[in-house]
Amino acid sequence: MNKGCLLAGLGVVVVVILAALTFMGMYNGIVTQDEECNKAWGNVESVLQRRFDLIPNLVNTVKGYAEHEQGVLEEVTRLRSQWGEAQTPQQKAGVASMLEGALGRLMVVAESYPELKANQNFIALQDELAGTENRINVERQRYNSAVQGYNTTIRRMPTALVARLAGFTPRTPFEAAQGAETAPTVQF
């Protein structure tokens, strides 16, 4: 065998090895970003669960003062149940956005009851809920940043080829529910 064929064969082997290493590096980068999205969504679920756990206490506190506001209380309770039953991140995100609006209406109702606003339990729950809402917003932003990075990576060349071959698909960012830009109104 001549030296030229041996060098050509060795060159092909080196190119194949470099291509394989490049493919593995891109694949591992996508996996890392995919897992970052999973972690970020887990953080969103954690703070949504915190809100979920606070709601019965808040509803029961308001219930004692606002017996005739049953519609708002029932909506909050119904949406809380729906969030608990939701399976996918998209379902949970949709229900969480609707629940956010219902909680806003509940707070507007509470404004009409001065003795409720002065109740220490209500004040503490309201503070807990406000802190939780801030945490939810922060975690949503982190999740959306992770999704943006992941989606950008799987759409850019040449990583897009690796992503398609490996079956990676775009993720959906957390979006506000339709009508969330409008402040809730409550009629008495």
Residue pairs with C-beta under 8 A, 6 or more apart in sequence:
23 162
26 158
26 159
26 162
27 162
27 166
29 153
29 159
30 150
30 153
30 154
30 159
30 162
30 163
30 166
30 168
33 146
33 149
33 150
33 153
34 150
34 168
36 146
36 149
36 150
37 143
37 146
37 147
37 150
37 171
39 146
40 139
40 142
40 143
40 145
40 146
40 147
41 89
41 143
43 139
43 142
43 143
44 89
44 93
44 136
44 139
44 140
44 143
44 174
45 92
46 139
47 132
47 135
47 136
47 139
48 83
48 92
48 96
48 136
50 132
50 135
51 96
51 99
51 103
51 129
51 132
51 133
51 136
52 80
52 83
52 84
54 125
54 128
54 129
54 132
55 76
55 77
55 80
55 99
55 103
56 80
57 121
57 125
58 103
58 106
58 122
58 125
58 126
58 129
59 73
59 76
59 77
59 106
61 116
61 119
61 121
61 122
61 125
62 69
62 73
62 106
62 109
62 110
62 116
62 122
63 73
65 110
65 113
65 115
65 116
65 119
66 73
66 109
66 110
66 112
66 113
66 116
69 109
72 102
72 105
72 106
72 109
72 186
73 106
75 102
75 105
76 99
76 102
76 103
76 106
79 95
79 98
79 99
79 102
80 99
82 95
82 98
83 92
83 95
83 96
83 99
86 92
86 94
86 95
89 172
89 174
90 172
93 172
93 174
93 175
94 177
96 136
97 175
97 176
97 177
97 180
98 177
100 133
100 177
100 180
101 177
101 179
101 180
101 184
103 129
104 183
104 184
105 184
105 186
107 126
108 184
108 185
108 186
109 186
110 116
110 117
110 122
110 126
111 117
112 186
112 188
116 122
117 123
140 174
143 173
143 174
144 173
144 174
147 171
147 172
147 173
147 174
148 173
150 171
151 170
151 171
153 159
153 163
154 160
154 163
154 168
154 169
154 170
155 163
155 170
